[in-house]
Amino acid sequence: MDKTKWREYTLDGDSIRVKSEFDKDSGIWIEEYVDFETSPRYTPSGHPWKSVTHIGCEYADPVYKDCGTCPWLVKEQAGDLIGICSHENLRLT
């Protein structure tokens, strides 16, 4: 079995390739996501890429305060752990 694979996420005119490594101990693929907090990335339309674990956004759910529960996070597929924030106040102009 190949121990490395790649997935390309495409949203709002931008694509990100994410590497996955197979962890034989757990038997699952583990994706190596970009840290969008230290390396911000924006789509051509100015929407920021975010991880579901990002917390502290003023537009997120007031209870959980994370992007994962926020209706503004747009993901390519249900269950993805990264996506783009579609809130207009966080868009670069």
N, C-alpha and C positions, 0 to 999 in steps of 0.2 A: 504494500500500500504506500502511495506517495504521502510524505509527511508534511508537505506544504501545498497550499492551494491559494488562489486569489479570487476575490469577488470585486466586481466593479459596481459601485453605487452611483446612480445617475439621477439627479434632481435639478430642476430649474436651470437646465443648460450647463450643468457642471458635473464632472465625474471624479470619483475618488476610488482608487484601487486599494483594497485592504487585504493584507496577508493573513492567512490562518495557518496555524501549526497544529498537528494532531498530537494530543496528549495521551500517550498510551496508558498511563496510570488511571486516568478518569474515563478514557474511551471517548472523549469529545474533541471537537475542533475548537480552538481558542483563537479569536480574531484579535489582531494587534491594531487597535484604533489610534487615529491621530488624536493628540491632546489639543483640542480646539481652544482651550484656555490659554495655553502658552504659544500656540501656533494658530491664530485665528485664520479662518478661510471663509471666503464669501463667494456666492454664485455670481455669474455675470449680471444678474438683476439686483445684486446687493444683499441677498439673504444670507445670514450667517449659518454655517454648519454647526450643529450642536450634538452633544451626546445626551442620552436619556438621563445620565447621572448628574448633569449640570444642575446646580442648585443656586437659589438666591435671586432669580429673575423676578422683577416686580410684576411681570405679566403672567407668571405661572400660577398654578392653583395655590390659593392662599394657605391651604393646610399643608400640602406636601412641598411646595416651592421648588419643584424639579421639572425639568423639561420632559421627562418620561410620562408625566400625567397631564401635561399641558396640551390643550387643543390646538395651539399654534404650531406645534412640531409636526412637520410633514415628513413621513417616512416612505421609502420606496415600497416596502412590503411590511405588513403587520409583523410585529415581533423584532424588527430591526432595532439596533441599539444606537444608531446615528440617524440624523435627518437634518432638515433645514428649518429654521424658525421663520414662519411666515408673517409674524407681527410687523406691521408697517413701521412702528416706532423704533424697531431695532435694525431696520434695513439701511444700508449705506446708500447715500444718494450722490 
